[in-house]
Amino acid sequence: MLKTSKSKNDPTARGPTQQGKTFEGKKVKPVLYVGSAVGHGRYIAAQDESGKLVLGADGRPVAYRDI
């Protein structure tokens, strides 16, 4: 008899969901920032719940990986 194992796509076999990131007490989500026209390039930036980009001290959007 063929033994079946759990599928890798089975949601119950996956680990716990990842916690969302926060910046200064606000939840943020990743968005693609295209700043090529102003010399910033393209990267994944952080956006808060109200839809505004999270800006650093220099006025540039903060990279999501840096949070």
VEXDREN-2710 file (C-alpha; in Angstrom, 1 decimal):
% VEXDREN-2710
k/r/px/py/pz
1/MET/0.0/0.0/0.0
2/LEU/1.3/3.5/-0.9
3/LYS/2.0/5.7/2.1
4/THR/1.1/9.3/1.6
5/SER/2.9/12.1/3.4
6/LYS/1.8/15.6/4.1
7/SER/1.9/17.9/1.1
8/LYS/4.3/20.8/1.2
9/ASN/1.4/23.0/0.2
10/ASP/-0.7/21.9/3.2
11/PRO/-1.3/25.0/5.3
12/THR/-1.4/23.0/8.5
13/ALA/2.2/21.8/7.8
14/ARG/3.6/25.4/7.6
15/GLY/5.1/27.3/10.4
16/PRO/3.5/30.2/12.2
17/THR/2.7/33.3/10.2
18/GLN/5.2/36.1/10.1
19/GLN/4.7/39.1/12.4
20/GLY/4.2/42.4/10.6
21/LYS/6.9/45.0/11.0
22/THR/6.4/48.2/12.9
23/PHE/8.1/51.6/12.6
24/GLU/7.7/54.1/15.4
25/GLY/4.7/52.2/16.7
26/LYS/2.9/52.1/13.3
27/LYS/2.4/48.9/11.2
28/VAL/4.1/49.1/7.9
29/LYS/3.9/47.1/4.7
30/PRO/6.3/46.7/1.7
31/VAL/5.7/48.7/-1.5
32/LEU/7.9/49.1/-4.6
33/TYR/9.4/52.6/-4.6
34/VAL/10.6/53.8/-8.0
35/GLY/12.7/56.9/-7.5
36/SER/14.8/56.7/-10.7
37/ALA/13.7/60.2/-11.8
38/VAL/15.2/61.7/-8.7
39/GLY/18.3/59.5/-8.5
40/HIS/17.1/57.1/-5.8
41/GLY/16.7/54.0/-7.9
42/ARG/14.1/51.2/-7.3
43/TYR/13.7/49.3/-4.1
44/ILE/11.1/48.0/-1.7
45/ALA/10.2/50.8/0.7
46/ALA/7.9/50.9/3.8
47/GLN/4.4/52.4/3.7
48/ASP/2.3/53.0/6.8
49/GLU/-1.4/52.1/7.2
50/SER/-2.6/55.5/6.0
51/GLY/-0.8/55.0/2.7
52/LYS/2.2/57.4/3.2
53/LEU/5.8/56.4/2.7
54/VAL/7.9/56.2/5.8
55/LEU/10.7/58.8/5.3
56/GLY/14.1/58.7/7.0
57/ALA/16.0/61.7/8.5
58/ASP/17.4/62.5/5.0
59/GLY/13.9/62.7/3.4
60/ARG/14.3/59.5/1.4
61/PRO/11.9/56.6/1.9
62/VAL/13.1/53.9/4.3
63/ALA/13.9/50.5/2.8
64/TYR/11.6/47.8/4.2
65/ARG/14.6/45.5/4.9
66/ASP/16.1/48.2/7.2
67/ILE/13.2/48.1/9.6
END
